[in-house]
Amino acid sequence: MCITCALCDVSLTGQSSVKREDANLCITCSSHKCPGCKREVKPSQKKVEYNNERWHDECFTCLFCKHTITCQPFFPSSGGAVCERCHAKKLVDTCAVCDIPVEQEGFSFDGKLYHCSCFTCERCDLSLISRRFTPHDGHIYCTECFLQHCVSMCERCSKPLIGPNSKKYVTVAKRSWHKNCFTCMRCKTSLLGKGFLMRKRMMICKVCASTNDMNKTI
């Protein structure tokens, strides 16, 4: 009767061996450690043999996502193995929204790739493909939602404070005006760099505020 190692099946005839859990092991297998946890792989434990190493079943995981890949397809990699999903992510760009590889049609914006179905408005979820949109604070909005929820409106003309002159506006008491709209409600003189008074939410220059007619109508 030929006695063999319980792990590697090598013949133990004429060789030194070690008894573990009623099983005979060659010297090499008796000192072998699982690359994952660095503990001994016992004969009674489920194991995976890969790249001349023996792993505990639960220790054989993907190098990237750390999910167990026992009995699943995987790809060899330096230092271990990579599951199919992570391998695809390394070879194919993934969607910035759902993190799933974009393998067919996609949309690229600001250095990021999206599935066409994932490129939607942050608030209303409408598709932004073939639609005007605006990025704001790390999110993307359709024009309608951006104007409604993300920008202030001028107190005088009721137009949004955006565009090339978006930084050229005046704010007083949490109310904002385009600079060319920041004028006296009566004489229309610009109030930039001048003194003014606020009467019933109206901005009035000091000259108009001092007139008798103005005092009566306010």
C-alpha positions as CSV (number, residue, x, y, z in Angstrom):
1,M,0.0,0.0,0.0
2,C,1.5,3.4,-1.1
3,I,1.1,6.2,1.5
4,T,0.7,9.6,0.0
5,C,0.5,13.2,1.3
6,A,-3.2,14.1,2.0
7,L,-2.7,17.5,0.3
8,C,-0.4,17.1,-2.7
9,D,-0.6,13.3,-3.2
10,V,3.2,12.9,-3.4
11,S,4.4,9.5,-2.3
12,L,5.7,9.4,1.3
13,T,7.5,6.2,0.8
14,G,11.1,6.7,2.1
15,Q,10.3,10.3,3.1
16,S,9.7,12.0,6.4
17,S,6.1,12.9,7.0
18,V,3.9,14.6,9.6
19,K,0.6,13.4,11.0
20,R,-2.2,16.0,11.1
21,E,-5.9,15.3,11.8
22,D,-5.3,11.6,11.1
23,A,-3.8,12.5,7.8
24,N,-0.2,12.1,6.6
25,L,1.5,15.2,5.2
26,C,4.8,15.6,3.5
27,I,7.2,18.0,5.1
28,T,6.5,20.7,2.5
29,C,2.7,20.6,3.0
30,S,3.0,20.4,6.8
31,S,4.7,23.8,6.8
32,H,2.6,25.4,4.1
33,K,0.6,28.6,5.0
34,C,-2.4,30.1,3.3
35,P,-1.2,33.2,1.4
36,G,-4.3,35.0,2.4
37,C,-4.4,34.6,6.2
38,K,-0.9,33.1,6.8
39,R,-2.4,30.3,8.8
40,E,-2.1,26.5,8.2
41,V,-4.3,24.8,5.6
42,K,-5.5,21.7,7.3
43,P,-6.4,18.5,5.4
44,S,-10.1,18.7,6.6
45,Q,-10.5,22.3,5.4
46,K,-11.8,23.3,2.0
47,K,-9.0,24.7,-0.1
48,V,-8.2,26.2,-3.5
49,E,-5.0,25.4,-5.3
50,Y,-3.7,28.2,-7.5
51,N,-0.3,29.2,-8.7
52,N,1.5,26.5,-6.7
53,E,-0.2,27.8,-3.5
54,R,-3.0,26.5,-1.3
55,W,-5.6,28.9,0.0
56,H,-8.4,28.5,2.4
57,D,-11.6,28.5,0.5
58,E,-12.7,31.8,2.1
59,C,-9.3,33.4,1.7
60,F,-9.2,33.1,-2.1
61,T,-10.6,36.6,-2.9
62,C,-10.3,39.2,-5.7
63,L,-7.3,41.5,-5.3
64,F,-9.5,44.5,-5.8
65,C,-13.0,44.0,-4.4
66,K,-12.0,41.3,-1.9
67,H,-15.1,39.2,-2.7
68,T,-14.6,35.4,-2.6
69,I,-14.0,34.0,-6.1
70,T,-14.0,30.3,-5.3
71,C,-15.8,28.4,-8.1
72,Q,-16.0,31.5,-10.2
73,P,-14.1,32.6,-13.3
74,F,-11.1,34.7,-12.5
75,F,-8.0,36.2,-14.2
76,P,-4.5,35.6,-12.9
77,S,-2.7,38.6,-11.6
78,S,0.6,39.3,-9.8
79,G,0.0,38.3,-6.2
80,G,-3.3,36.7,-6.6
81,A,-6.4,36.7,-8.8
82,V,-8.9,39.2,-10.1
83,C,-12.7,38.5,-10.6
84,E,-14.4,39.1,-13.9
85,R,-16.1,42.3,-12.8
86,C,-12.9,44.0,-11.6
87,H,-11.0,42.7,-14.6
88,A,-13.5,44.4,-16.9
89,K,-13.3,47.6,-14.9
90,K,-9.6,47.7,-15.4
91,L,-9.9,47.2,-19.2
92,V,-13.1,49.1,-19.8
93,D,-13.9,52.6,-18.5
94,T,-16.7,52.6,-16.0
95,C,-19.7,54.9,-15.7
96,A,-19.2,57.8,-13.3
97,V,-22.8,57.3,-11.9
98,C,-23.3,53.5,-11.6
99,D,-19.7,52.3,-11.7
100,I,-20.6,49.6,-14.3
101,P,-18.3,49.3,-17.4
102,V,-19.5,51.3,-20.4
103,E,-19.1,48.6,-23.1
104,Q,-21.3,50.1,-25.8
105,E,-22.8,53.5,-26.2
106,G,-21.6,56.1,-23.7
107,F,-21.4,59.9,-23.2
108,S,-18.2,61.7,-22.1
109,F,-18.3,65.0,-20.2
110,D,-15.6,66.8,-18.2
111,G,-13.2,63.9,-18.3
112,K,-15.9,61.4,-17.1
113,L,-17.7,58.6,-18.9
114,Y,-21.4,57.9,-18.5
115,H,-24.0,55.4,-19.8
116,C,-26.4,57.4,-21.9
117,S,-29.2,56.3,-19.6
118,C,-27.2,57.5,-16.5
119,F,-26.5,61.0,-17.9
120,T,-29.5,62.7,-16.3
121,C,-30.4,65.9,-14.4
122,E,-29.6,65.8,-10.7
123,R,-33.1,67.0,-9.7
124,C,-35.6,65.9,-12.3
125,D,-33.8,62.8,-13.7
126,L,-34.5,63.8,-17.3
127,S,-32.0,62.6,-19.8
128,L,-29.5,65.2,-20.7
129,I,-28.5,63.6,-24.0
130,S,-29.3,66.2,-26.7
131,R,-30.5,68.6,-24.0
132,R,-28.9,71.8,-22.6
133,F,-27.4,71.3,-19.2
134,T,-25.2,73.1,-16.7
135,P,-22.6,71.7,-14.2
136,H,-22.9,73.2,-10.7
137,D,-21.1,72.2,-7.4
138,G,-20.2,68.7,-8.7
139,H,-23.6,67.9,-10.1
140,I,-25.2,68.3,-13.6
141,Y,-28.6,70.0,-14.1
142,C,-30.9,70.6,-17.0
143,T,-31.2,74.3,-17.8
144,E,-34.7,74.5,-16.3
145,C,-33.7,73.0,-12.9
146,F,-30.5,75.0,-12.8
147,L,-32.3,78.3,-13.2
148,Q,-35.1,77.3,-10.8
149,H,-33.0,75.8,-8.0
150,C,-29.4,76.9,-8.3
151,V,-29.2,80.6,-9.1
152,S,-30.4,83.9,-7.7
153,M,-32.6,86.3,-9.7
154,C,-32.0,90.0,-10.1
155,E,-34.4,92.1,-7.9
156,R,-34.9,94.6,-10.8
157,C,-35.1,92.6,-14.0
158,S,-35.9,89.2,-12.6
159,K,-33.3,87.6,-14.8
160,P,-30.8,85.0,-13.5
161,L,-27.5,86.2,-12.1
162,I,-25.4,83.9,-14.4
163,G,-23.4,84.1,-17.6
164,P,-20.2,86.1,-18.3
165,N,-21.3,88.7,-15.8
166,S,-22.4,86.4,-13.0
167,K,-19.9,87.9,-10.6
168,K,-20.8,91.4,-11.5
169,Y,-23.7,91.9,-9.2
170,V,-24.5,93.7,-5.9
171,T,-26.0,92.0,-2.8
172,V,-27.7,94.0,-0.1
173,A,-29.7,92.4,2.8
174,K,-29.7,89.0,1.0
175,R,-31.1,90.6,-2.2
176,S,-29.1,90.8,-5.4
177,W,-29.0,93.0,-8.5
178,H,-27.1,93.1,-11.7
179,K,-24.8,96.1,-11.4
180,N,-26.6,97.9,-14.2
181,C,-29.9,97.2,-12.5
182,F,-28.8,98.6,-9.1
183,T,-30.4,102.0,-9.6
184,C,-32.7,104.4,-7.8
185,M,-36.3,103.4,-8.2
186,R,-37.3,107.0,-8.9
187,C,-34.6,108.7,-11.0
188,K,-32.9,105.5,-12.3
189,T,-29.5,106.8,-11.3
190,S,-26.9,104.2,-10.6
191,L,-26.4,103.6,-6.9
192,L,-23.0,102.0,-7.3
193,G,-20.5,103.8,-5.0
194,K,-23.2,106.1,-3.7
195,G,-25.2,106.4,-0.6
196,F,-28.8,105.2,-0.7
197,L,-31.8,104.4,1.5
198,M,-34.2,101.5,1.5
199,R,-37.9,102.5,1.6
200,K,-40.4,99.6,1.6
201,R,-37.9,97.3,-0.1
202,M,-37.1,100.0,-2.7
203,M,-33.6,101.4,-3.2
204,I,-33.7,105.2,-3.3
205,C,-30.8,107.6,-3.8
206,K,-30.3,110.2,-1.1
207,V,-31.4,113.0,-3.4
208,C,-34.8,111.4,-4.2
209,A,-35.2,110.4,-0.6
210,S,-34.9,114.0,0.6
211,T,-37.5,115.4,-1.7
212,N,-41.0,116.2,-0.4
213,D,-42.7,114.4,-3.2
214,M,-40.8,111.2,-2.5
215,N,-41.5,111.4,1.2
216,K,-45.2,111.6,0.5
217,T,-45.3,108.7,-2.0
218,I,-43.3,106.3,0.1
